[in-house]
Amino acid sequence: MDSPIDAYTFRARLQPALLAALPLAVAVTAFYPEGVSWWTPFWAAIVASGGTYLLADLAREGGKKKEAELFESWSGKPTAQLLRHRNSTNPVKLAAYHARLHRLRPDLDFPSVEEEMEDPAHADHVYEAAADYLKERTLGDKLVFQANCEYGFRRNAFGLKWYGVCTSVLGLLANVGVLLAHVSLEVEVSLATHVTAAGVNGFLMFVWLFVVRAGWVRTTALAYAERLLASAETLGPSEAT
């Protein structure tokens, strides 16, 4: 039976969800450094019952909700921003984008500077329609796919940010609690294991708090938009008909 987890789902959805759950896994592993007999069948049951698919779906939902907020804070979708006259820093490059896209989609009339200023909402609709067309035409493009995975990973991780912070804090507290019990109550534990686990969870907490931010997502969003628009160069007129 084929796995329901395809390459994009694994890289852009499941991996952020697993990253958010990682601190708890690190803490549990520190408590059972030799492993536990129930772990393998437990994980197999999770996979068989669709648990990994559920995690991926939850990550996507969180990411999509945050995406709308991000687009609003960025004043529109990255592809639309790159196609706008008012956002352009290179009018020659912008004119080339419009010309290529119009060649591929003759039914789309790209607005002039004046027309965009007069009706910016309509202009964005045209730009978004062009971007949607490119998404359909580049489903097999490996470079676009790679850029989309990178953006999807960061967007969905951002959507899970506070889950990741919470699991990191819980995992860190569990490991620190054990270390304190070792010092004050002389509880026998694997000191090196719990110190390492505390360090890993502390690092993950730092990442979730200070790395997984809106600007971190925007970097890949713009890279994906640029890669998508650049793909227009490889699409000939015959492919667009």
C-alpha positions as CSV (number, residue, x, y, z in Angstrom):
1,M,0.0,0.0,0.0
2,D,1.4,3.4,-1.0
3,S,2.1,5.9,1.7
4,P,-0.2,8.9,1.9
5,I,2.8,11.1,2.8
6,D,4.3,12.4,-0.5
7,A,7.6,14.4,-0.8
8,Y,6.0,17.8,-0.2
9,T,3.8,16.7,2.7
10,F,6.8,15.1,4.4
11,R,9.2,18.0,3.9
12,A,6.9,21.0,4.3
13,R,4.2,19.7,6.7
14,L,5.3,16.6,8.6
15,Q,8.8,17.7,9.4
16,P,7.7,21.0,11.1
17,A,5.2,19.0,13.2
18,L,7.9,16.5,14.2
19,L,10.3,19.4,15.0
20,A,7.6,20.8,17.3
21,A,7.3,17.4,19.0
22,L,11.1,16.8,19.2
23,P,11.7,18.4,22.6
24,L,9.3,15.9,24.3
25,A,11.0,13.0,22.4
26,V,14.4,14.2,23.6
27,A,13.2,14.4,27.2
28,V,11.6,10.9,27.1
29,T,14.8,9.5,25.5
30,A,16.8,11.0,28.3
31,F,14.7,9.1,30.9
32,Y,15.1,5.9,28.9
33,P,18.6,6.0,27.4
34,E,18.6,2.3,26.8
35,G,15.3,2.4,25.0
36,V,11.9,1.0,25.9
37,S,10.3,-2.1,24.5
38,W,7.0,-0.4,23.8
39,W,8.4,2.4,21.6
40,T,8.6,0.6,18.3
41,P,5.1,-0.9,18.4
42,F,3.7,2.4,19.8
43,W,5.2,4.3,16.9
44,A,4.0,1.7,14.4
45,A,0.5,2.1,15.7
46,I,0.7,5.8,15.3
47,V,1.8,5.5,11.7
48,A,-0.8,2.8,10.9
49,S,-3.7,4.8,12.4
50,G,-2.8,7.9,10.3
51,G,-1.1,9.8,13.1
52,T,1.7,11.1,10.9
53,Y,-0.9,12.3,8.3
54,L,-2.8,14.0,11.1
55,L,0.4,15.8,12.3
56,A,1.1,16.9,8.7
57,D,-2.5,18.2,8.4
58,L,-2.3,20.1,11.7
59,A,0.9,21.7,10.6
60,R,-0.7,22.8,7.3
61,E,-3.7,24.2,9.0
62,G,-1.6,26.3,11.4
63,G,0.6,27.4,8.5
64,K,-2.2,28.5,6.3
65,K,-3.8,30.5,9.1
66,K,-0.6,32.3,9.7
67,E,-0.1,32.8,5.9
68,A,-3.1,35.1,5.6
69,E,-1.7,37.2,8.5
70,L,1.7,37.3,6.9
71,F,0.5,38.3,3.5
72,E,-1.5,41.1,5.1
73,S,1.5,42.3,7.0
74,W,3.6,42.2,3.9
75,S,1.0,44.2,1.9
76,G,0.2,41.3,-0.4
77,K,1.4,38.0,-1.7
78,P,5.1,37.9,-2.7
79,T,4.4,37.1,-6.3
80,A,2.0,40.1,-6.6
81,Q,4.6,42.3,-4.9
82,L,7.3,41.3,-7.5
83,L,4.9,42.1,-10.3
84,R,3.7,45.5,-9.1
85,H,5.0,48.7,-10.6
86,R,4.9,50.4,-7.2
87,N,7.1,47.8,-5.5
88,S,9.6,47.4,-8.4
89,T,13.2,48.6,-8.0
90,N,14.1,47.4,-11.5
91,P,11.6,48.5,-14.2
92,V,13.5,46.7,-17.0
93,K,13.2,43.3,-15.1
94,L,9.5,44.0,-14.3
95,A,8.7,44.8,-18.0
96,A,10.4,41.5,-18.9
97,Y,8.2,39.6,-16.4
98,H,5.0,41.2,-17.7
99,A,6.0,40.5,-21.3
100,R,6.8,36.8,-20.7
101,L,3.6,36.3,-18.7
102,H,1.5,38.0,-21.3
103,R,3.0,35.9,-24.0
104,L,2.0,32.8,-22.0
105,R,-1.4,34.2,-21.0
106,P,-2.5,36.6,-23.8
107,D,-5.9,36.9,-22.1
108,L,-4.3,38.7,-19.1
109,D,-3.8,42.4,-19.7
110,F,-1.1,43.6,-17.4
111,P,-1.8,47.1,-16.1
112,S,0.3,50.1,-16.7
113,V,1.7,52.2,-13.9
114,E,-1.3,54.5,-14.2
115,E,-3.8,51.7,-14.3
116,E,-2.3,50.0,-11.3
117,M,-2.4,53.2,-9.3
118,E,-6.0,53.8,-10.3
119,D,-7.2,50.2,-9.4
120,P,-4.5,48.4,-7.3
121,A,-6.9,45.6,-6.3
122,H,-7.7,44.7,-9.9
123,A,-4.0,44.8,-10.7
124,D,-3.3,42.3,-7.9
125,H,-6.0,40.1,-9.2
126,V,-4.2,40.0,-12.6
127,Y,-0.8,39.3,-10.9
128,E,-2.3,36.5,-8.8
129,A,-3.9,34.9,-11.8
130,A,-0.6,34.9,-13.6
131,A,1.1,33.3,-10.5
132,D,-1.6,30.6,-10.3
133,Y,-1.1,29.8,-13.9
134,L,2.7,29.4,-13.3
135,K,2.0,27.1,-10.3
136,E,0.0,24.8,-12.5
137,R,2.5,24.8,-15.3
138,T,5.5,24.1,-13.1
139,L,4.3,21.1,-11.1
140,G,7.3,19.1,-12.5
141,D,9.9,21.8,-12.1
142,K,12.4,20.6,-9.5
143,L,13.7,24.1,-8.7
144,V,10.3,25.5,-8.1
145,F,9.4,22.4,-6.0
146,Q,12.5,22.8,-3.9
147,A,11.7,26.5,-3.3
148,N,8.1,25.7,-2.5
149,C,9.1,23.0,0.1
150,E,11.5,25.5,1.8
151,Y,8.8,28.1,2.0
152,G,6.2,25.5,3.1
153,F,8.5,24.2,5.9
154,R,9.1,27.7,7.3
155,R,5.5,28.8,7.0
156,N,4.2,25.7,8.8
157,A,6.9,25.9,11.4
158,F,5.9,29.5,12.0
159,G,2.3,28.3,12.4
160,L,3.5,25.9,15.1
161,K,5.8,28.4,16.8
162,W,4.1,28.5,20.2
163,Y,3.6,24.7,20.2
164,G,7.3,24.4,19.7
165,V,8.1,26.9,22.4
166,C,5.8,25.0,24.9
167,T,7.3,21.6,24.1
168,S,10.8,23.0,24.4
169,V,10.1,24.6,27.8
170,L,8.4,21.4,29.1
171,G,11.2,19.2,27.8
172,L,13.9,21.6,29.3
173,L,12.0,21.7,32.7
174,A,11.8,17.9,32.8
175,N,15.5,17.5,32.2
176,V,16.5,20.3,34.6
177,G,14.2,18.9,37.2
178,V,15.9,15.5,37.0
179,L,19.3,17.2,37.3
180,L,18.2,19.1,40.4
181,A,16.9,15.9,41.9
182,H,20.2,14.3,41.2
183,V,22.0,17.1,43.1
184,S,19.7,17.7,46.0
185,L,18.2,14.2,46.5
186,E,21.1,12.2,45.1
187,V,18.8,10.4,42.7
188,E,20.7,8.1,40.4
189,V,20.4,9.3,36.8
190,S,22.5,9.4,33.7
191,L,24.0,12.8,34.3
192,A,25.6,13.2,30.8
193,T,22.4,12.2,29.1
194,H,20.2,14.7,30.9
195,V,22.7,17.5,30.5
196,T,22.8,16.8,26.8
197,A,19.1,16.6,26.6
198,A,18.7,19.9,28.5
199,G,21.2,21.5,26.1
200,V,19.3,20.3,23.1
201,N,16.0,21.4,24.4
202,G,17.4,24.8,25.4
203,F,18.8,25.2,21.9
204,L,15.4,24.3,20.4
205,M,13.7,26.8,22.7
206,F,16.1,29.5,21.4
207,V,15.4,28.5,17.8
208,W,11.6,28.6,18.2
209,L,11.7,31.9,20.1
210,F,14.3,33.9,18.1
211,V,14.7,32.1,14.7
212,V,11.2,31.1,13.7
213,R,9.8,34.5,13.0
214,A,7.9,36.3,10.2
215,G,11.1,37.6,8.6
216,W,12.5,34.1,8.5
217,V,9.4,33.0,6.5
218,R,9.5,36.0,4.2
219,T,13.0,35.2,3.0
220,T,11.9,31.9,1.5
221,A,8.5,33.3,0.4
222,L,10.3,35.8,-1.8
223,A,12.8,33.2,-3.0
224,Y,9.9,31.0,-4.1
225,A,8.1,33.8,-5.8
226,E,11.3,34.8,-7.7
227,R,11.8,31.1,-8.7
228,L,8.2,30.8,-9.9
229,L,8.4,34.0,-12.0
230,A,11.8,32.9,-13.5
231,S,10.2,29.7,-14.6
232,A,8.3,31.7,-17.2
233,E,11.5,31.7,-19.3
234,T,11.3,28.0,-19.8
235,L,7.7,27.9,-20.9
236,G,7.2,28.3,-24.6
237,P,4.1,29.7,-26.3
238,S,3.0,26.2,-27.4
239,E,2.9,25.0,-23.8
240,A,0.5,27.8,-22.8
241,T,-2.1,26.9,-25.4
